[in-house]
Amino acid sequence: MPDAHLYLGVTAIVASPAMRLVMALTERVARTSATVLVTGETGSGKEIVARAIHHYSLRTNRPWVDFSCAALPEHLVESELFGHEKGAFSGAETAKAGLFELAHTGTLFLDEIGELEPRMQVKLLRVLDGVPYYRVGGQKKVAVDARIVAATNQNLEDAVQRRQFRSDLFYRLNQCRIRVPPLRERRDDIVPIAEYFLRQHARQATFSGEAKTALERYHWPGNVRELRNVVTAALVDARNYQVTLEDLPPLEGAPVRGPAESDLGEVEREAILAALHRTSGHHQKAADLLGISRRTLTRKLKLYRTLGEEDSDDVD
């Protein structure tokens, strides 16, 4: 039977041995004071692991603050993280505390840490080393005590080699690492998670046996996010609250067990191109269908062009 846990308002469904090991490690790491780097593909569940770290930590009753490092341009990222004083820049009509201050004595979750610009990497490193900082436009230093949990879908070791990510910051973040396996590596989780999403829309709804088999066979390049989108779309077409194989969108299947890494890359490419075909080349709709960000889709398409692939025109 799958386990269901609630972490800061988000439900985690855990059935596979792989994810049970991940969550056991998460609980052990949470009770230390170490900085944690959570790695894994987009949509695999990194934020749930980060929330579980705070839930199991000694800071569980203290603030939880989360921030996506890719959500804002660099100058706004600095203001958001470190705060600003009144008049620091155009539009700064009042002083504002940064997220580090809001997370004082608690946990600050920095998602997509690999997207952080070099100048901000330097400032973040100093704060992680315990150095007080200034708000933007400020003259008084601020000292905070916030545990940092960072997450990325990038290979930061490669980014360090390419000089796109500071090695000293990487080592500082990587005190403890938790890798969240993609959904294709924990197939025992697929149906329980899909059933959870299904019950959110209609408690009496079920999957047919063939539908469950199809879900388990698919490679899920968009991981849990894609699974959620597929379940929602399938329920719209279902009759009598049973989702059948015919109700599911086309799921180009990968081998059921243990595909090689090179095969996975080819499967991912085919899934992305198939999504673009189904959305008539619309990048945002294709990204939504796959359960990935448009930025990730764009990055993949650039890679395919480098390898000689042709992608569909963006019709946004």
Sequence and secondary structure as in RCSB ss.txt:
>XXXX:A:sequence
MPDAHLYLGVTAIVASPAMRLVMALTERVARTSATVLVTGETGSGKEIVARAIHHYSLRTNRPWVDFSCAALPEH
LVESELFGHEKGAFSGAETAKAGLFELAHTGTLFLDEIGELEPRMQVKLLRVLDGVPYYRVGGQKKVAVDARIVA
ATNQNLEDAVQRRQFRSDLFYRLNQCRIRVPPLRERRDDIVPIAEYFLRQHARQATFSGEAKTALERYHWPGNVR
ELRNVVTAALVDARNYQVTLEDLPPLEGAPVRGPAESDLGEVEREAILAALHRTSGHHQKAADLLGISRRTLTRK
LKLYRTLGEEDSDDVD
>XXXX:A:secstr
  EEEEETTEEEEE SHHHHHHHHHHHHHHTS   EEEE  TTSSHHHHHHHHHHHSTTTTS EEEEETTSS HH
HHHHHHH B TTSSTT  S B  HHHHTTTSEEEEETGGG  HHHHHHHHHHHTT  EE BT SSEE    EEEE
EESS HHHHHHTTSS HHHHHHHTTEEEE   GGG GGGHHHHHHHHHHHH TT EE HHHHHHHHHS  TTHHH
HHHHHHHHHHHH BTTEE GGGS       SS   HHHHHHHHHHHHHHHHHHTTT HHHHHHHHTS HHHHHHH
HHHHHHTT        
